[in-house]
């Protein structure tokens, strides 16, 4: 099964999902991630996860890469493109 990643506005094969050397995480050694579980292709507690992600980004002074509505679409699209049903 081919794995698909989302990097800088593009869906790419996992092997081509590269981070630029000047990425903030490399420059400042900071970053934020949020783990989200899903069941039957539906994200569980999606709004709670998005709220926690927003708080974490704000705490570090990192701008959100996109509005919540767009992030929801990306998350759902990744579940679909990767043919996932349950997991996290």
N, C-alpha and C positions, 0 to 999 in steps of 0.2 A: 504494500500500500504506500502510495506517495504521500509524504507529509507536506503540508502547506503552512507557510508563516506569513505574517503581515508585517512589513517593514516600510516605514516612510511612505505610506499611502498605496503600497502595492502588495498584492498577493504573489508570493514567490515560492518555488520549491524550497524545502528546508535547507538543502545544501547551498542554496544561493542567498540565504538570509544573512547578510553580513552587516556589521556595524562599523561605521566610519571611525577612524582613529581619533577624530576630534569630538566624538560623542561625549556628552556631559558626564556620563558614568565613568569614562576613562579619565577625563580631565579633572574631575572633582571627587571621584570615588564615591559618588552618591547615586541613589536611584530609588525607585519605588516599584513594588510589584504587588499584585493582588491575586490570590488564588481563588478561583471560582469553580465550584462543583456544578455538574449538570446531570440531569436524569431525563431519559426519553427525549434527548435533544433540546431540553429546556434548562436554562440557567436557573439555579436555585438561589433565592435571596438576592437577586440581581441588584435591586435598588440599594440594599444594605452594603453590598460590595462596592458599588459605585460611590456611595457616600463616604465610605472609609478610604477609598482611593483618593477622592477629592481632598479629604482632610490630610492625608499623608503628603500629597503633593504640595498643599498649602503650607504645611509645617516646614518643608524643605525649601519653599520658595520656587518650586518648579511649576511652570505653566502646563496646564493640561494640554495634551497634544490635539485634542478634538473635543467637541461637545459630547455630553453623555449620550444623546440620541445617536450620534454617529458611532460612538464606541459600542453601543448595543448592537448596531448593525454589523460591525466588524466581528464582534464576538460570535454572533449567530452565523455569520457567513463562514467563519473558520470552522465551527462545529460541522456545518454542512459540507464544506469542501474537503474536510478530513474524514468524512463519513463516520463521525463519532455518534454514539447514542448515549452512553453513560460514562461518567468519569470526572476528571478535573485536572 
